[in-house]
Every structure is written in C-alpha cells, then in structure tokens.
C-alpha cells in the first residue's frame, strides 16, 4: 500500500473515535488533504475534505478562506452568498482575510461596504487580542535578552571555548528556566496564545528554546492545547523535535532540521508521526498561510 493510501486510511480509521470530544487532530488531517487537493487544482475534492473537517470542529479562519477560494474556483456566481458568509466568519475569527484576499485573490468583486465590514471585524479582533500579543512580546523579549548578548558580543569576542561563553550559557539556561516556567503558568491559565488567541504564531519561537527540565510538562500540556486548536501542529512538532533530540537523541516529525540531522526518523515514520498530531505530510511551516504553491514535504 502506498504512503498516500496509508494517509487516507489512517484518517478514515481515526475520525470516529474523536467525534465526541474536542480534538482538532482529525480536523487538521482532513484540511491537509484539502490543501494538497488545492495544490493539484482539484477544488471539488478539496471542498469535500473541508466539509468533512467542518463537521468535526469549528472551522478555523484560514480554512474558511480556503473553502471560499475553492467555491470561487468552482462557481463564483452560484456560491457567492456562501463565499461572503465564509469571508465574514473568517474576519470575525482572528483571520487575516483582507491580506489573504490580496495574496490569493478571489475572482469575485465585492462592494466597498462589504470590504469595509471585513476590515472592521479584523480591527475588533486586533483590539481583543492585543493583551495576548503584549504577553507574547514580553516573554519573547525575555527569551532573547541573554541570547542577544551571547550571539552579538560574547561569541564574536571570546568564542565558544572561552570561560566567558560558558558562563553566559549557564546564565541563559537559568534565565530560560525562570521565564519559561512563568510562560507555562500563563498557558495553563489562559491557553497557548497561538493564532486563534493572538492573531499570530510568533509565540512558537519561545518553544524551541524550552529548558530541558520543563520539556516533559510543556510537551504534555501543549498536546492538549493542540487538540483544542490553540497551537499549530508544526509549532508543537518543531519543539518536540529540537528538545527531544537534545535530551534523548530522537526526533519524530522532521519539523526542526537545524542541528537535528542525526536524530531524524525515516520519511515513512515521519509521515506516520505527523498524522498522529495533525501535522501536514505534504507541507512544512505553520497553517496560517493560504498560498499553496509547492509541496515542500511531498508524499511519494
């Protein structure tokens, strides 16, 4: 059985067991099939996958836009009303709808008032998510506070073999432990501030620097956040690959490839592992982008 068929069978077998509880993993896997169908310009097939996904969980903004894009390709006039509904819903859900309309435009022309309504919805979302982004900015600044000195000053002047470099590595590790513990408490209380809660995926930057002593707890808690749709599978997979490779010499998803070459699984195992967390077997990167112009991690 080919890898492509294995993916479809895996999705078919796992969807029923998740229907009764919130779990975006089967949803994500169906959307990835839709994305690949769009890549192959099979828009009706993509709509079928998206319809199935939307029956499982509340549509995420980007996926609503992808549905609108597919319907526009199939019959823009016949589906105009639903397309407009999907765009409104996306703009109300921290979507970058007007931005997506620029980089992957629809054929339909809209009245100025409709476009203004989209912009108004996005402005409301931006205002509501500002506290979450401020929190992210704070923890990002703490994440980079010591690293910036290490990279910009200590390493160039003293080198990695120096006592000064080792002292700063220790200081950086202590700094990570303090602020990443605080960030973990924030996640436990408010949920992970991914794109659905903050309008951005930038918080994922913090995760690839997780202190080894905190990794197991982060891994467990963020898996639950992934199932709630709060963190992109790619962000979760990148964290696990980098930190588990460092701690235990093993990566699972081929999601983080800098300094982890010796830890990587086979392609077949990587695809199986990706499906288990709802990560695309076709593309690298986060799911916030709507442009699907290449298969960066194609299935053979």
N, C-alpha and C positions, 0 to 999 in steps of 0.2 A: 504494500500500500504506500503511495507517495505521500510526502510530507503535507502537501495541500489537502489531500483527503483526510489525513490524520487530524488536521486542524478542524475541519468541518465536523468530523465525528466527535472530537473532543467537546466542541461547543454543543452539539446536539445532546450528548450524554449528560453534560453538567448543568444545563439550563434548568431542568425541572427541579432539581434539589435545592435551588437557591430562591425559587419564586416567593416563598413565604416570608423571607427576611430581606432587609435591605442589604444588597451586595452588588456593587457595580462591576464586579469582575466579568460575569457573563455578558452584561451590557457592553462593556468595553470590547470584548472579543467580537461581538456582533458588529459593532461600529468599525472595528479594524477591517472586517471583511467588506463592509460598505466602502471604506476608504480605498481598499485595493480594487474594488469594482469600479469606483470612480476613476482611479488611475488607468484602468483598462477601458474607460468610457462606456461601461455597462451600467447606465444610470437607472434603468428599471430594476436591475438586480440589486443595486445599492439601496434603492427605496425599500425593497423587501427586507433587507437586513436592518435598515434603520427602523422600519415599522415594528419589527420583532424586538429590537432593543428598547424602543419607547414603551412597549408593553411591560417591560420588566422594571424600569426605573424612570424617574422624571428625566426628560431629555436635558442634557447639558447644552449650553448656549451654542457652542461650536457645532454640535451635531444637529441642532435645529437649523443652523445655517446651511449645513451640508445637505439636509433634506430639501430646503428651499432651492438650493443650487441644482439638485438633481431634478426636481419637479419643473424648474425653469427650462432645463435641457430637454425634458420630455414633452411638455406642452405648457408654455408660459401663459397663454391666454386661459386655457381650461383650468389651470391650477392657481390662477392669480390670487384668489381670495385666501387659499390656504398658505400660499407663499407669503402674503402680507402678514397673516397671523403668526407664522413661524418667525418672521423678522421681528415683529413686536415682542414676542415671547423671548427671543434671544437678547434683545436690547434691555429687557427687564431682568435678565439673569446674569449680570456682570459680563455680558457679551461685548465683543469688540465689533459689533455689527457693521457700523459705518466704515470701519477700517477694512473688514473683510470684503465689503462691497466694492472697495477700491482695488484690492489686490486680486480678488477672484470675482469679478463683477457678474451681475445678472443681466439678462437681455431686456428685462422689463424697465420701463421708465416710470418713476413714481412722482406723484405730486409733491410740491415743495413742503406742504403741511405734513405729509406722511414722513418725509425725511427729517423734518424738524422734530416730529414726535419721537423718532428713534434717538436723535441727539439728546432730547430732554430726558428720556429714560436712562440713557447712558450717564448723563450728568448726575442723576439721582443715585445711581449705583456707585458712581465715583465718590460721591459725598458719604454714602453709607459705609463704604469700605475704607475710607481714609484712616480710621483708627487702626485697622488691621495692618495697613501699609506702613503706618508710623511705627507700629510694633516691629514689623519686619526690618525697617530701616535701622531701628535701634540695635537689634540683635546682629544685623549684618555689619554694622559699624564695630561692634564688639568682636565679631568674628575676624574682622580684618585689622583690628587695632595693632596687635602684636605682629601678625603676619606681614603687614606692610613694612614695618621696621626691619624684620628679618630679611625680606626679599630685597628691599631698596637700599639698606645700609649694611647690615651685619654680613650677609653673604658676599656682596661685592668687595667689602673692605677686609674681611677676615677669612672668608672661605669656610667650607663645610667641616674641615678638620680642626678648626680652632676651638679653644675653650669658650670664647665668646658666643660662637654659633651654638654650641651645646647648651650653654646657659639660656639662650633665647628659645631654643627648642623646648626646654623644660618650662620656661615661663609661658610659652604659647600653650603647652599642654594643660598647665594649671588654669590658664585663662579660659580655654575651651571647656574644661570641666565645670567651672563656675557658671558661665553664661549659658552653656547648653543644658545644664540642669534647670536653670530658670526657664529657658525656652520650652523644655519638656513639660514643666508645670503649666505653662501657658497653653500648650497643645492639649493637655489633659482637661483643662478647664473650658477652653473655647473652641477646640478643634484645630486641626492644622490649617494655617492661613494660605491655602492654595488659591487657585484662580477663582473658585466658586465663592470664597470668602473675602478675597482681597483684590481680585481682578488681575492678579499677576502670579507667575510661578517662581519668582525670584527667591522665595524662601528656601527653595530646594538647594541653593548654594550653600546654606549652612549645613545641610545634611551630609555632604561629602567630607566634612571635617569633624564628624561626630567622634567624641572621645571614646576610646576603646571600652572603658568601664561602663559607658552608658549605652553601648550599641545594642545589647540584647533587649533592653527596655524600649528603646526607640523602635527597634525592629518590630516588636510585638504591638506596640501602640499604633504605629504608623500603618501597619497592615489593616488594623480596624478602621483607621481613617481612610485608607484606600477603598475599603468596601463601602464606606459612606459617600464616596465620590469627592473627598476633600483633597486628596493628593494624587497627582498623576502617577500611573504605574511606572513610567520611565524614571521619575524622580526617586521613587522608592527603590527601583531596581539598581539605579546608579549608586545610591547609598549602600545598599547591601553588597554590591559587587566590590566597591572600593574598600569598605571597612572589613568585610569578612575575608577578603583576600589578604589584607594586612594582618588580621587577627588569626585566621585559620588556614590561609593558603588556598582558598577556594572562592571562585566567583560562579554565578549561576546564569546570568542573563545577557552577557556581552553588552552591558549597558554602559560601563565605565571602562575605557580602554587605555588610560594613561597609567603606566606602571603596574598594570594587572595582566600583562600578556601571559605570564607563566601560570595564571590561575584560571584561564578561560575554559569553559566546557566546549564540547563538540557543538557544531551547529544544530544538530538534531536535538540535543539535550537543551541547548539554549532556547530553541523554539518551544519545546515542551514546558520549560520553566517559565518562559514569558507568558504563555497561555494561562498558567496557574495563577498569575497575578493580574491578568488583563492587560499585559503589555504587548504592543504590536509585534507580530512576527515578520512584518513587512518593512517597517519604517523605524528609524531612530528618532530621538527627540521627544518633546512633550506633545500633548494633544491640543494645544491651544491654536495651532496654525491650521488654516483651511486649505492652503495650497498643497496639492498632492501632485508633484511633478516628477518624482523619481522614487524608485524603490531602493532605499538605502540599505535595507537588510532583507533582500528578496528571498522568498522561499523557492528552492529549486524545483 
